[in-house]
Amino acid sequence: MQTAAKLWYLEQFDIMRALSKREMMDMAKMLVDKYYKKDDPIMFPFNAQNTIYMLKEGSVKIGNYTENGEENLKYVLNAGNIFGEMALADGNANDFAVAVDDCIICALDMEIMQGMMMRNKAFNVAVYKLIGFRLRKLERKLSAIIFKDSATRITDFLKELVHDFGQQKNGELRVKNFLTNKEIAKLTFTSRQTVNSVLNKLKREGSIDYDDRYIKILNL
């Protein structure tokens, strides 16, 4: 991809607005385009995290593994988000990233990112605000496990999913049905059977409608 096109994509990332046009141009020249198919691993746990990833198209799921080797999903990201940033706060970050659907990603060497953060205070603050935001999101998720029942957690997740990924189409608010019930269960600390039961109940009540392609929000 040409540098001018990469620059245009960079401008779509909120935290990049802290950079000057010149700094953005310099970064664009150092980005490496990577293409991933659905279910391709992008970032591996327990490896040295030396890359920042910028998601241009598609969506990815971020998670880690428990001590028992079980997969723990933290959140799902859509285009316009970066990931791999936790290694800036903890060089031993053990998150993984997997493509939920076909993705185009720009990769940037971690040292280049750190250098730009050192030279631009506003950019440094923007990056650490993002890290803080994601840590607070995980804290809210843990709090929900303690204080909310399974059905509420699943319903709240659907609302969040629509907020992040939803689109208006022919007067309907809908989101692509790109997550399996098993993945939703991992994201809400419930079971696949519970997710299936709650989704069916919401459908019967007229709160949502769904098929293999989309989840439509009717009265959630």
Backbone as JSON, one array per atom type, in Angstrom:
{
  "sequence": "MQTAAKLWYLEQFDIMRALSKREMMDMAKMLVDKYYKKDDPIMFPFNAQNTIYMLKEGSVKIGNYTENGEENLKYVLNAGNIFGEMALADGNANDFAVAVDDCIICALDMEIMQGMMMRNKAFNVAVYKLIGFRLRKLERKLSAIIFKDSATRITDFLKELVHDFGQQKNGELRVKNFLTNKEIAKLTFTSRQTVNSVLNKLKREGSIDYDDRYIKILNL",
  "N": [[0.84, -1.19, 0.0], [0.5, 2.26, -0.78], [2.3, 5.05, 0.68], [0.74, 7.37, 1.04], [-1.85, 6.33, 1.19], [-1.61, 4.79, 3.51], [-1.21, 6.85, 5.31], [-3.71, 8.07, 5.25], [-5.25, 6.05, 6.44], [-4.08, 5.99, 8.99], [-4.98, 8.38, 10.03], [-7.51, 7.75, 10.78], [-7.39, 6.59, 13.22], [-7.97, 7.26, 16.55], [-5.99, 7.89, 18.56], [-3.85, 8.69, 17.04], [-4.23, 11.27, 16.36], [-2.88, 12.88, 18.02], [-0.43, 13.18, 16.96], [1.73, 15.11, 14.83], [1.3, 16.16, 11.39], [3.64, 15.64, 10.0], [4.92, 13.78, 11.69], [3.07, 11.73, 11.53], [3.34, 11.08, 8.85], [5.97, 10.14, 8.83], [5.64, 7.86, 10.42], [3.88, 6.4, 8.81], [5.52, 5.62, 6.72], [6.95, 3.61, 7.86], [5.29, 1.54, 8.43], [4.13, -1.82, 8.12], [2.23, -3.71, 5.98], [-0.06, -6.3, 6.7], [-1.86, -9.28, 6.06], [-4.62, -11.2, 7.05], [-6.49, -14.19, 7.3], [-9.79, -15.32, 8.32], [-9.77, -16.66, 11.59], [-7.03, -16.89, 11.66], [-4.03, -16.83, 13.58], [-2.68, -13.91, 15.05], [-1.23, -12.52, 17.01], [0.89, -13.92, 19.37], [0.73, -15.61, 22.55], [2.99, -15.34, 25.35], [5.23, -14.92, 23.83], [7.91, -12.67, 23.01], [6.71, -9.46, 22.97], [6.98, -7.39, 20.5], [5.79, -5.73, 18.71], [3.43, -3.35, 17.53], [0.07, -3.34, 16.62], [-2.15, -2.18, 14.13], [-5.42, -2.07, 13.39], [-6.89, -2.1, 10.37], [-8.92, -3.11, 8.7], [-11.63, -5.37, 9.29], [-12.02, -7.56, 12.19], [-10.8, -8.48, 15.44], [-10.17, -10.87, 18.06], [-9.15, -10.6, 21.41], [-7.26, -12.14, 23.93], [-6.19, -14.32, 26.64], [-4.47, -17.05, 28.24], [-5.49, -19.2, 30.87], [-4.01, -20.5, 33.93], [-4.6, -23.13, 33.78], [-4.61, -23.61, 31.15], [-6.85, -22.87, 29.75], [-8.79, -21.0, 27.4], [-9.21, -17.55, 27.68], [-11.24, -14.99, 26.85], [-10.9, -11.54, 26.35], [-11.79, -9.12, 25.03], [-13.31, -7.85, 21.98], [-12.14, -6.32, 19.04], [-12.68, -3.74, 16.63], [-12.21, -2.29, 13.3], [-9.96, 0.49, 13.23], [-8.86, 0.4, 15.68], [-6.03, -0.16, 17.87], [-3.77, -2.76, 18.88], [-1.78, -4.85, 21.09], [-0.62, -3.05, 22.62], [-0.45, -3.35, 25.37], [1.95, -4.43, 26.05], [3.6, -2.28, 26.24], [3.2, -1.33, 28.76], [3.7, -3.57, 30.22], [6.21, -5.58, 29.64], [6.08, -8.3, 29.56], [3.63, -9.09, 28.67], [1.06, -11.39, 27.94], [-0.92, -11.72, 26.04], [-3.04, -12.99, 23.39], [-3.95, -12.67, 19.92], [-6.48, -13.15, 17.56], [-7.79, -13.43, 14.28], [-11.11, -12.57, 13.72], [-12.59, -12.27, 11.49], [-11.72, -11.81, 7.98], [-8.81, -9.83, 7.85], [-7.05, -6.7, 7.58], [-4.03, -5.43, 8.53], [-1.82, -3.03, 9.93], [1.48, -3.19, 10.87], [3.76, -2.13, 13.35], [7.02, -1.58, 14.49], [7.81, -2.03, 17.9], [9.83, -0.5, 19.15], [10.0, 1.75, 17.52], [7.51, 2.89, 17.97], [7.76, 3.46, 20.72], [9.82, 5.33, 20.62], [8.56, 7.48, 19.3], [6.66, 8.09, 21.19], [8.27, 9.01, 23.26], [9.24, 11.35, 22.15], [7.0, 12.88, 21.74], [4.91, 14.24, 23.88], [2.11, 14.49, 24.11], [1.21, 12.41, 22.52], [2.24, 10.25, 23.92], [0.71, 10.44, 26.26], [-1.83, 9.95, 25.16], [-1.59, 7.27, 24.32], [-1.2, 5.94, 26.77], [-3.57, 6.59, 28.0], [-5.29, 5.05, 26.49], [-4.44, 2.49, 27.24], [-5.14, 2.61, 29.95], [-7.92, 2.87, 29.69], [-8.62, 0.37, 28.63], [-7.84, -1.32, 30.69], [-9.61, -0.49, 32.68], [-11.94, -1.3, 31.49], [-11.68, -4.07, 31.64], [-11.75, -4.3, 34.4], [-14.41, -3.54, 34.9], [-15.64, -5.66, 33.71], [-14.89, -7.79, 35.37], [-16.13, -6.93, 37.69], [-18.78, -7.15, 36.9], [-19.08, -9.9, 36.77], [-19.18, -10.54, 39.43], [-21.35, -9.05, 40.47], [-23.52, -9.16, 38.7], [-26.06, -11.17, 37.13], [-25.98, -14.04, 34.88], [-27.68, -13.69, 32.62], [-28.02, -10.9, 32.52], [-25.4, -10.09, 32.07], [-24.95, -11.12, 29.52], [-26.89, -9.74, 28.03], [-25.99, -7.09, 28.42], [-23.56, -7.33, 27.11], [-24.41, -7.68, 24.45], [-25.51, -5.14, 23.98], [-23.19, -3.59, 24.15], [-21.79, -4.69, 22.03], [-23.35, -3.9, 19.86], [-23.06, -1.15, 20.1], [-20.34, -0.86, 19.46], [-20.02, -2.19, 17.0], [-22.36, -2.03, 15.54], [-24.69, -1.22, 12.86], [-26.88, 0.93, 11.0], [-29.41, -0.22, 8.93], [-31.7, -0.06, 6.43], [-33.51, 1.1, 8.22], [-33.17, -0.5, 10.41], [-31.35, -1.5, 13.3], [-28.48, -3.27, 13.35], [-26.05, -5.92, 13.78], [-23.23, -7.69, 12.58], [-23.33, -11.2, 12.8], [-20.88, -12.45, 13.96], [-19.63, -13.8, 15.97], [-19.35, -16.87, 17.72], [-21.63, -18.74, 19.82], [-20.16, -19.94, 21.79], [-17.9, -18.29, 21.93], [-19.09, -15.9, 22.77], [-19.91, -16.77, 25.26], [-17.43, -17.11, 26.53], [-16.59, -14.47, 26.59], [-18.38, -13.39, 28.34], [-18.23, -14.84, 30.63], [-19.92, -17.06, 30.96], [-21.87, -19.94, 30.04], [-22.02, -21.84, 26.97], [-24.52, -22.99, 26.62], [-26.09, -21.37, 28.25], [-25.87, -18.9, 26.96], [-27.15, -19.52, 24.54], [-29.73, -20.05, 25.51], [-30.47, -17.53, 26.61], [-30.35, -15.85, 24.35], [-32.36, -17.0, 22.77], [-34.56, -16.52, 24.43], [-34.63, -13.69, 24.44], [-35.22, -13.32, 21.79], [-37.78, -14.49, 21.59], [-39.18, -12.7, 23.17], [-39.16, -10.51, 21.59], [-37.11, -8.7, 21.69], [-34.74, -8.96, 20.29], [-33.72, -10.12, 17.02], [-32.38, -12.75, 15.09], [-30.16, -14.37, 12.77], [-28.03, -16.56, 10.87], [-26.37, -14.64, 9.81], [-26.8, -11.99, 10.83], [-27.45, -10.08, 13.84], [-30.29, -8.53, 14.89], [-31.32, -5.63, 16.48], [-34.14, -5.0, 18.25], [-35.7, -4.14, 20.48], [-34.03, -3.69, 22.78]],
  "CA": [[0.0, 0.0, 0.0], [1.26, 3.49, -0.88], [2.42, 5.81, 1.92], [-0.4, 8.29, 1.16], [-3.0, 5.54, 1.65], [-1.36, 4.45, 4.91], [-1.43, 8.07, 6.07], [-5.17, 8.24, 5.38], [-5.72, 5.09, 7.43], [-3.61, 6.42, 10.31], [-5.82, 9.49, 10.49], [-8.77, 7.2, 11.29], [-7.14, 6.1, 14.58], [-8.11, 8.41, 17.45], [-4.77, 8.28, 19.27], [-2.89, 9.26, 16.1], [-4.49, 12.7, 16.22], [-1.91, 13.59, 18.85], [0.79, 13.34, 16.16], [1.71, 16.12, 13.77], [1.22, 15.59, 10.05], [4.98, 15.14, 9.67], [5.14, 12.56, 12.47], [2.22, 10.7, 10.96], [3.94, 10.68, 7.58], [7.14, 9.32, 9.16], [5.14, 6.57, 10.88], [3.29, 5.71, 7.66], [6.6, 5.04, 5.92], [7.53, 2.46, 8.57], [4.26, 0.52, 8.64], [4.17, -3.01, 7.27], [0.89, -4.28, 5.8], [-0.2, -7.74, 6.89], [-3.2, -9.75, 5.72], [-4.96, -12.41, 7.8], [-7.79, -14.81, 7.05], [-10.55, -15.65, 9.52], [-9.21, -17.66, 12.51], [-5.56, -16.86, 11.66], [-3.41, -16.19, 14.74], [-1.96, -12.68, 14.72], [-0.3, -12.25, 18.1], [1.02, -15.16, 20.14], [1.04, -15.4, 23.96], [4.26, -15.79, 25.92], [6.33, -14.5, 22.98], [8.3, -11.28, 23.21], [5.81, -8.58, 22.24], [7.79, -6.29, 19.97], [5.06, -5.13, 17.6], [2.12, -2.72, 17.73], [-0.78, -3.66, 15.47], [-3.22, -1.23, 13.85], [-6.44, -2.81, 12.64], [-7.48, -1.26, 9.32], [-10.18, -3.73, 8.26], [-11.92, -6.63, 9.97], [-12.12, -7.55, 13.65], [-9.96, -9.47, 16.1], [-10.46, -11.14, 19.47], [-7.97, -10.52, 22.26], [-7.43, -12.93, 25.13], [-5.0, -14.97, 27.17], [-4.74, -18.41, 28.72], [-5.41, -19.37, 32.31], [-2.97, -21.44, 34.36], [-5.04, -24.47, 33.37], [-4.57, -23.7, 29.69], [-8.14, -22.53, 29.16], [-8.81, -19.72, 26.7], [-9.98, -16.48, 28.32], [-11.39, -13.87, 25.92], [-11.04, -10.25, 27.03], [-12.66, -8.23, 24.26], [-13.23, -7.91, 20.52], [-11.84, -5.0, 18.49], [-13.02, -3.53, 15.22], [-11.29, -1.43, 12.57], [-9.71, 1.78, 13.87], [-8.26, 0.15, 16.99], [-4.71, -0.75, 17.91], [-3.59, -3.76, 19.94], [-0.38, -5.12, 21.38], [-0.14, -1.91, 23.4], [-0.25, -3.7, 26.77], [3.38, -4.72, 26.24], [4.26, -1.02, 26.6], [3.1, -1.23, 30.21], [4.23, -4.82, 30.78], [6.96, -6.25, 28.58], [5.79, -9.74, 29.59], [2.22, -9.3, 28.35], [0.89, -12.71, 27.32], [-2.16, -11.76, 25.27], [-3.04, -13.46, 22.01], [-4.94, -12.04, 19.04], [-6.9, -14.03, 16.47], [-8.71, -12.77, 13.36], [-12.49, -13.03, 13.77], [-12.89, -12.37, 10.06], [-10.55, -11.39, 7.21], [-8.28, -8.58, 8.41], [-5.86, -6.0, 7.08], [-3.4, -4.85, 9.71], [-0.52, -2.37, 9.79], [2.35, -3.53, 11.99], [4.81, -1.14, 13.63], [7.99, -2.04, 15.47], [7.57, -1.45, 19.22], [10.84, 0.52, 19.46], [9.63, 2.97, 16.8], [6.38, 3.44, 18.73], [8.28, 4.02, 21.97], [10.57, 6.53, 20.27], [7.62, 8.56, 19.01], [6.04, 8.46, 22.46], [9.25, 9.79, 24.01], [9.42, 12.67, 21.53], [5.73, 13.6, 21.69], [4.26, 14.01, 25.17], [0.67, 14.32, 23.92], [1.02, 11.06, 21.98], [2.51, 9.36, 25.04], [-0.48, 10.49, 27.12], [-2.93, 9.3, 24.44], [-1.39, 5.82, 24.35], [-1.43, 5.42, 28.12], [-5.01, 6.7, 28.25], [-5.89, 3.87, 25.88], [-4.13, 1.36, 28.12], [-5.98, 2.77, 31.14], [-9.31, 2.6, 29.31], [-8.82, -1.08, 28.48], [-7.75, -1.92, 32.02], [-10.89, -0.21, 33.36], [-12.95, -2.16, 30.85], [-11.52, -5.4, 32.24], [-12.23, -4.2, 35.78], [-15.88, -3.56, 34.86], [-16.03, -7.03, 33.36], [-14.74, -8.59, 36.58], [-17.18, -6.49, 38.61], [-20.05, -7.7, 36.41], [-19.11, -11.32, 37.13], [-19.53, -10.62, 40.85], [-22.6, -8.39, 40.85], [-24.61, -9.32, 37.73], [-26.31, -12.56, 36.76], [-25.54, -14.4, 33.53], [-28.55, -13.09, 31.6], [-27.71, -9.47, 32.45], [-24.08, -9.94, 31.44], [-25.1, -11.39, 28.08], [-27.64, -8.61, 27.46], [-25.08, -5.95, 28.4], [-22.57, -7.57, 26.06], [-25.06, -7.4, 23.17], [-25.59, -3.68, 23.86], [-21.84, -3.12, 23.87], [-21.45, -5.16, 20.68], [-24.06, -3.03, 18.93], [-22.43, 0.17, 20.19], [-19.04, -0.88, 18.8], [-20.03, -2.78, 15.66], [-23.67, -1.94, 14.91], [-24.95, -0.34, 11.72], [-28.27, 1.11, 10.6], [-29.67, -0.73, 7.59], [-33.14, -0.08, 6.15], [-34.24, 1.45, 9.43], [-32.92, -1.49, 11.47], [-30.03, -1.51, 13.91], [-28.04, -4.66, 13.32], [-24.62, -6.19, 13.88], [-22.89, -8.98, 11.99], [-23.29, -12.3, 13.75], [-19.56, -13.02, 13.66], [-19.13, -14.54, 17.12], [-20.09, -18.07, 18.07], [-22.16, -18.72, 21.19], [-19.06, -20.31, 22.67], [-17.07, -17.1, 22.12], [-19.86, -14.98, 23.62], [-19.85, -17.33, 26.61], [-16.11, -16.8, 27.1], [-16.51, -13.03, 26.8], [-19.3, -13.02, 29.42], [-18.03, -15.79, 31.72], [-21.1, -17.91, 31.11], [-21.72, -21.17, 29.27], [-22.64, -21.79, 25.64], [-25.94, -23.31, 26.78], [-26.74, -20.19, 28.82], [-25.95, -17.91, 25.87], [-28.2, -19.97, 23.62], [-31.01, -19.88, 26.2], [-30.76, -16.1, 26.74], [-30.63, -15.32, 23.01], [-33.69, -17.49, 22.37], [-35.55, -15.81, 25.25], [-34.71, -12.32, 23.93], [-35.89, -13.4, 20.49], [-39.2, -14.73, 21.85], [-39.73, -11.48, 23.76], [-39.16, -9.44, 20.59], [-36.03, -7.75, 21.95], [-33.79, -9.11, 19.2], [-33.95, -11.17, 16.05], [-31.06, -13.1, 14.56], [-29.97, -15.54, 11.92], [-26.6, -16.88, 10.77], [-25.61, -13.49, 9.31], [-26.94, -10.76, 11.59], [-28.3, -9.92, 15.02], [-31.04, -7.28, 14.76], [-31.76, -5.12, 17.77], [-35.5, -4.5, 18.09], [-36.14, -3.41, 21.67], [-33.13, -4.21, 23.82]],
  "C": [[0.87, 1.24, 0.0], [1.23, 4.25, 0.45], [1.22, 6.73, 2.12], [-1.64, 7.56, 1.66], [-2.84, 5.16, 3.11], [-1.61, 5.66, 5.8], [-2.92, 8.29, 6.29], [-5.71, 7.29, 6.44], [-5.31, 5.5, 8.84], [-4.51, 7.5, 10.89], [-7.15, 9.01, 11.05], [-8.63, 6.67, 12.72], [-7.12, 7.29, 15.53], [-6.79, 8.84, 18.07], [-3.74, 8.92, 18.34], [-3.09, 10.76, 15.9], [-3.57, 13.53, 17.09], [-0.6, 13.83, 18.1], [0.62, 14.48, 15.16], [1.63, 15.41, 12.42], [2.56, 14.97, 9.66], [5.26, 13.84, 10.4], [4.31, 11.41, 11.92], [2.79, 10.17, 9.64], [5.16, 9.78, 7.83], [6.7, 7.93, 9.61], [4.61, 5.75, 9.71], [4.35, 5.0, 6.83], [7.15, 3.76, 6.55], [6.53, 1.35, 8.85], [4.41, -0.62, 7.65], [2.76, -3.59, 7.19], [0.92, -5.79, 5.98], [-1.66, -8.13, 6.66], [-3.45, -11.09, 6.41], [-6.35, -12.89, 7.4], [-8.49, -15.08, 8.39], [-9.9, -16.82, 10.27], [-7.68, -17.72, 12.47], [-5.06, -16.24, 12.96], [-2.6, -14.98, 14.29], [-0.87, -12.42, 15.75], [-0.3, -13.47, 19.01], [1.34, -14.86, 21.61], [2.43, -15.93, 24.31], [5.46, -15.53, 25.0], [6.69, -13.06, 23.31], [7.41, -10.4, 22.34], [6.6, -7.37, 21.75], [7.12, -5.59, 18.8], [3.75, -4.51, 18.09], [1.32, -2.96, 16.46], [-1.91, -2.63, 15.35], [-4.21, -1.9, 12.91], [-7.15, -1.89, 11.65], [-8.83, -1.8, 8.85], [-10.37, -5.04, 9.01], [-12.05, -6.45, 11.48], [-11.27, -8.67, 14.22], [-10.45, -9.69, 17.53], [-9.15, -11.2, 20.22], [-8.23, -11.34, 23.52], [-6.1, -13.43, 25.66], [-5.4, -16.37, 27.64], [-4.59, -18.46, 30.24], [-4.28, -20.35, 32.65], [-3.31, -22.86, 33.97], [-5.06, -24.65, 31.86], [-5.88, -23.39, 29.0], [-8.09, -21.14, 28.53], [-9.73, -18.74, 27.42], [-10.05, -15.31, 27.35], [-11.65, -12.58, 26.69], [-12.01, -9.33, 26.32], [-12.44, -8.45, 22.77], [-13.03, -6.49, 20.01], [-12.24, -4.92, 17.03], [-12.01, -2.58, 14.58], [-11.18, -0.06, 13.24], [-9.13, 1.64, 15.25], [-6.84, -0.38, 16.84], [-4.71, -1.83, 18.99], [-2.13, -4.15, 20.01], [0.21, -4.06, 22.29], [0.14, -2.26, 24.86], [1.21, -4.02, 27.06], [4.16, -3.46, 26.56], [4.26, -0.83, 28.11], [3.73, -2.43, 30.9], [4.9, -5.6, 29.67], [6.69, -7.73, 28.51], [4.33, -10.04, 29.28], [2.05, -10.59, 27.56], [-0.42, -12.84, 26.57], [-1.96, -12.43, 23.91], [-4.07, -12.66, 21.23], [-5.21, -12.98, 17.88], [-7.91, -13.27, 15.6], [-10.1, -13.39, 13.47], [-13.04, -13.16, 12.35], [-11.65, -11.89, 9.3], [-10.12, -9.99, 7.64], [-7.14, -8.02, 7.57], [-5.31, -5.22, 8.26], [-2.09, -4.18, 9.31], [0.28, -2.69, 11.05], [3.46, -2.49, 12.11], [5.73, -1.68, 14.71], [7.79, -1.3, 16.8], [8.56, -0.33, 19.54], [10.54, 1.83, 18.74], [8.49, 3.67, 17.53], [6.87, 4.12, 20.0], [9.06, 5.31, 21.71], [9.66, 7.71, 20.01], [6.92, 9.02, 20.28], [6.98, 9.31, 23.3], [9.37, 11.21, 23.46], [8.15, 13.52, 21.54], [4.93, 13.29, 22.95], [2.76, 13.74, 25.01], [0.36, 12.92, 23.4], [1.24, 10.03, 23.08], [1.29, 9.28, 25.96], [-1.65, 9.76, 26.47], [-2.82, 7.79, 24.49], [-1.69, 5.26, 25.73], [-2.88, 5.61, 28.57], [-5.74, 5.49, 27.68], [-5.66, 2.64, 26.74], [-5.01, 1.41, 29.37], [-7.43, 2.45, 30.86], [-9.56, 1.1, 29.23], [-8.7, -1.8, 29.81], [-9.04, -1.69, 32.8], [-12.01, -1.06, 32.79], [-12.89, -3.57, 31.43], [-12.0, -5.41, 33.68], [-13.75, -4.25, 35.84], [-16.39, -4.97, 34.55], [-15.95, -7.94, 34.59], [-15.82, -8.23, 37.6], [-18.53, -7.08, 38.2], [-20.19, -9.17, 36.78], [-19.59, -11.49, 38.57], [-20.96, -10.16, 41.11], [-23.77, -8.59, 39.88], [-24.81, -10.79, 37.39], [-25.95, -12.79, 35.29], [-26.36, -13.71, 32.45], [-28.25, -11.61, 31.41], [-26.37, -9.25, 31.76], [-24.17, -10.15, 29.93], [-25.83, -10.24, 27.39], [-26.76, -7.37, 27.37], [-24.03, -6.11, 27.31], [-23.16, -7.27, 24.69], [-25.17, -5.89, 22.93], [-24.23, -3.09, 23.51], [-21.41, -3.49, 22.45], [-22.09, -4.25, 19.63], [-23.44, -1.63, 18.92], [-21.14, 0.21, 19.39], [-19.11, -1.28, 17.34], [-21.33, -2.54, 14.87], [-23.77, -0.95, 13.77], [-26.46, -0.24, 11.48], [-28.43, 0.64, 9.16], [-31.18, -0.84, 7.39], [-33.97, 0.15, 7.41], [-34.04, 0.5, 10.58], [-31.49, -1.33, 11.99], [-29.58, -2.96, 14.0], [-26.52, -4.75, 13.41], [-24.36, -7.56, 13.26], [-22.78, -10.05, 13.07], [-21.99, -13.08, 13.54], [-18.95, -13.79, 14.83], [-19.99, -15.78, 17.36], [-20.64, -17.92, 19.48], [-21.08, -19.08, 22.2], [-18.16, -19.12, 22.95], [-17.78, -16.07, 22.98], [-19.83, -15.46, 25.07], [-18.52, -17.0, 27.28], [-15.97, -15.32, 27.42], [-17.39, -12.58, 27.97], [-19.19, -13.93, 30.65], [-19.32, -16.55, 32.03], [-20.84, -19.21, 30.35], [-22.4, -21.01, 27.91], [-24.14, -22.06, 25.74], [-26.72, -22.1, 27.32], [-26.9, -19.11, 27.76], [-27.09, -18.26, 24.92], [-29.59, -19.74, 24.22], [-31.42, -18.4, 26.27], [-31.1, -15.49, 25.38], [-32.02, -15.75, 22.54], [-34.8, -16.77, 23.14], [-35.74, -14.37, 24.74], [-35.42, -12.28, 22.58], [-37.39, -13.6, 20.67], [-39.89, -13.48, 22.37], [-39.79, -10.33, 22.76], [-38.08, -8.4, 20.82], [-34.98, -7.78, 20.84], [-34.34, -10.1, 18.18], [-32.59, -11.51, 15.48], [-31.14, -14.31, 13.65], [-28.46, -15.78, 11.83], [-25.75, -15.67, 10.4], [-25.64, -12.28, 10.25], [-27.74, -10.96, 12.88], [-28.96, -8.55, 14.88], [-31.57, -6.87, 16.13], [-33.12, -4.45, 17.59], [-35.94, -3.65, 19.27], [-35.33, -3.88, 22.87], [-32.83, -3.12, 24.84]]
}
